Amino acid sequence: MTKNLFLTTLSLAAFGCSSVDGSALPPQTHSYIVGVDISGSRTPTELAESKQLLEALINELEVGDRLTLVEMYQGGKLPARQWSDSTRAPRAVGKPGPSELRRLEDFKAVARMQAQILFDTTRAKEIRNTDIFGTLVRAADYSRPSPNTRRTLLLLSDMINETPDVTMTTRSSIPTDAWIRHLSAGRRIPQLRDVCVVVAGADVSSARGAAIRDFWEKYFEAAGTHLNPENYRNMIANASEVGCGG
Amino acid sequence: MEKISPPIGRLDPVDGLGASRNGNGNGTSAPSHPTNRIYAYPAPSRLGELSTLWEKSRGFGRRVRGWLNWPRNANDDPAGTGVYAITRNTNYWFNRELAVIEQGAARLAGEWAEKGLPRHDVERDGPVEPEQVLGMKCLELYRQWRDRVTIKMQDAIQSASAAMGAQITALRATIYALESNNQQRRAAEHEIESAHMLGEADKSRVGYDRIFKSRAGFWIFAGILAAAELTANFPVFRLLLPMDSTLMQLASSLGEAAESNAWLAGPFVTFQDMLLHFEAFVVALVAVVILVLLGKTAGSSARSLVAFSTRESPLASTSIRSNRRQNLFVFFAALTGVAFVLTFLYSARGQIAQTAADRVHADSVALQQARAAQAAAGTDLTQTAATTQRTIDASRTLQLHSDDAAYAITVQRINKAILWLNLGLVFAAMTLGFVYKQEELSDKRGEHPILGLMRSRIRRLDADALKLRQTAQGAQNGAQTEAGRINHLVRSNPLRDWRGKQERLQSVIPLFRGENARLRRIDPASILSFRERYLIPLPELDENVEFRTPVEFEQLVNELESLTREYARVVGYSSAATQPMSAARSS
C-alpha cells in the first residue's frame, strides 16, 4: 500500500513537472529601432558599412523580433520615411516552427528591400540636413516599453546633427551641458529608459568626435538611458555585437 | 251461274318459305319441279290497300324473319322429334294435297255444271269421268301418305340410330380421356408422395457462416481500405478543387499549431489539410466510402449467389431463388456503382495535369502583376512592404502549384497504375464482404418445388375430370335417349289413322256431286248418275306393322352397356380421388 502510494505520488510529480521547461518561460524578443543616416556628410564607404550592418542585423532577427527603420529627420516639416514591422510572437521559445521560420524569412526579405530603399545612394546626395534630435524623438515613440521585449536603438549615423538650431560641424558649436539641462528642464528630451543605444558610424578618433560622443553620452543620460562607450563605434562588423550585453 | 270457288288459275305456287309445309318434315326446301309444285290460295285481297301493303311488305317480313332466325322448320316445333312431330307434318301435307284435290273437284263440278253435265235424267253405269279422275287422285294421295309416313318413320329411326352412334363415340372418347386423366392424376400423386418422402429425409442446413469471423477485424480492414483509398485519392481531389486565399492563410495558421505536435505533426497536418480542402475531402470521402461500401456489398451478394444451389437444397429452392434474384440485382447495381466511381476517378486523374498547368499559368500572371506593383511602389516603404510580401506570397504559391503540377503530371502518367490499385482495393473490399457474409435460409425452407406444380396439375386434372364426367354423362344420357326413341319409333303405329284419311278422301266425290248439283240448282238426288254411291277403292292398311330396327342397333346397345360399365369404373376412381382433394382444399 505504501509502495503504491509512493509510486502514485512520484508519477503525479513527474507529470506535474513535465510542463516546467523552457517553453513555459515568457518569450524574450527584441525590438530594434534603426536610425539610418544617409546624409551627405557620410562617405559612401560609411554608408556601405552601415548597410552591411543593417543587413547583418536583419539576418540575425528571430521569430517575434520587431524592426523599425527610421530615416534620419532632415528638419523642418519634411517627414522622414519610416517602416516598422514584426513577426508573430513564437508559440514556443527556441523551437520555431516551419511556418514561423517562413514568416521570418518573408519578414527579412521585406526588411532587406526596405533597407535597400533607405540606402539609396542617389537620394543621399540630395539630403543636406540631419536632424538627430527629431529622429530620437520618433525613436522614443517606437521604443515604448513592452513586456518581455529588449529594446535596442541602433543609430547608423555619424551623430553630427546639422539643423538650423544645432550644428555640430565644429567643436565649438556642440551644445553644452547647460543646453541639455535646459532641454531636460523643459521636458524636451525624449525618454529612452531601458533602451540599449548603439551607434555605428561615428567619428571616435578626432577631438571633435570625442566631444560629440561626450555630448551624446550626457544627452542619453538625460534621456534616461546609458550610452556605453563600447557601443559608440565607428563600425560594427558583427551584428551580434549590436546590444548591451545583458 | 255464280262461281263461288276460285278458278284453278288463281292458285299460286307456294314458294320456298312454305316448302316445309309440303310435308317432307325434314326442314329442307322441296325442289321447285313443276310436278311437285303445291298450289295454294293467294293472300286475301278483300282488304284492298291493306292487301297491297301486305304484298309489298312480305319480302321485308321474310328478311326480318331470316335475321331473327325464327324457326322455319316444323321439326323445331315444341312437339319434339317423336311420332307426333312426324305425323303432324305429314298430316299437314296431306291436308294441303287434299285441299288441292277438293278444289279440283269444285272446278270440275263447275265446268260440268256449265255444260249441264251429267244429265240428270240419264242414268249411267258407274261413276262419271270427273269422279274417276278424282278417285285416282285420292288413291294416289292415299298411297303417297302411306309411303311418306313409312319412309319418314324409318328415316327418323335411322337418324336416331346415327345420333346414338355419335353419342356412343363421344362417350367412348370421353371415357378414354377420363382414363388418361386418372393415369395422370395417379402419376402426380406419386410425385407428391415421393417429394414428401424426400422432404422428410432432407434435413441438411441451408446457410453458411462467416469465413472471417472477427467483427473487430472486419472493421479494422474496412477502415484500412477506406483510409488507403482516401489517402490515394484525396490529393487528386485536392488538385482538382483549388483552395481560396482565406483558407490558405488559415491553413498556414493551423499548420503552426500542428507543428507543435512534433512527431504527430505529419498526420495532424494531413488531417488539417483534408479539413481545409473541405470540398475535396467530402467528395473524396464520399467517393471512397461509396467505393468500399459498393465493393463490400458486391462481395456479400456474390457470396449469396455462389453459396446457395437449388440442386443441393431443393426444398429451399423457392427461398433460394428469391434470395438469388435480390442479390443478383444488388450485385450488378454495386458493380455498376463501382464502375461509375472508378471511371470518375480515372477521368478526373486524367485531367488534373491540365488543371494544375492552368493554375500555374494563373499564378505566373499573378506573380508578374505583383512584381509590377512592387516596381511601381518605388521608394515608398509602406507600399514596398506590401508589394514585396505579395510578391513573396505569389512566388511561394507559384512554387507550390508548380510542385502540384509536377505531381499532377506524375499522377496522370501513372493513372492506369492507380486504376489497378483502385481495382485491387475494390476487390479487397469485395473479398472482405465475401468472407464476412453469413446467411441462414434453413428456417425459410419450404416444401419441395415440385409439390406446387403437382398440386396445380392435380387441380387442373380434377377440373378436366369434372368436365369430362359431365360430357360423358351427357353422351350416355343422349345415347340412352336415342335408344329409347328408336324403340319407341319402332313400336309406334303412325298408320292407325288410316281410316280417317280414307274418309277424308271419300268425301271428295260427294263434294263434286254436291257442288255440281248446287250450281245447277237442283238436288243431287234428282240426278240419276249421282244416285249410286261411289266409293274410291282405297286399300286397307295394317296398322300394327312394326318398322325395321337398324342393323347396328343391337351392337350399339351392347356397346352402350359396355361403355356404361366402363364409365362407372373410371368415374368411380375419379370421384374418389377428387373428394379428398376438395376436402383438403377446403381445410
HADDOCK unambig.tbl for C-alpha pairs under 7 A between the chains (distance, minus, plus):
assign (segid A and resid 83 and name CA) (segid B and resid 381 and name CA) 6.25 0.50 0.50
assign (segid A and resid 83 and name CA) (segid B and resid 382 and name CA) 6.67 0.50 0.50
assign (segid A and resid 97 and name CA) (segid B and resid 256 and name CA) 6.35 0.50 0.50
assign (segid A and resid 97 and name CA) (segid B and resid 259 and name CA) 6.11 0.50 0.50
assign (segid A and resid 99 and name CA) (segid B and resid 252 and name CA) 6.71 0.50 0.50
assign (segid A and resid 99 and name CA) (segid B and resid 256 and name CA) 5.86 0.50 0.50
assign (segid A and resid 106 and name CA) (segid B and resid 389 and name CA) 6.82 0.50 0.50
assign (segid A and resid 106 and name CA) (segid B and resid 392 and name CA) 6.89 0.50 0.50
assign (segid A and resid 110 and name CA) (segid B and resid 385 and name CA) 5.71 0.50 0.50
assign (segid A and resid 110 and name CA) (segid B and resid 388 and name CA) 5.97 0.50 0.50
assign (segid A and resid 110 and name CA) (segid B and resid 389 and name CA) 6.62 0.50 0.50
assign (segid A and resid 114 and name CA) (segid B and resid 381 and name CA) 6.12 0.50 0.50
assign (segid A and resid 117 and name CA) (segid B and resid 379 and name CA) 5.72 0.50 0.50
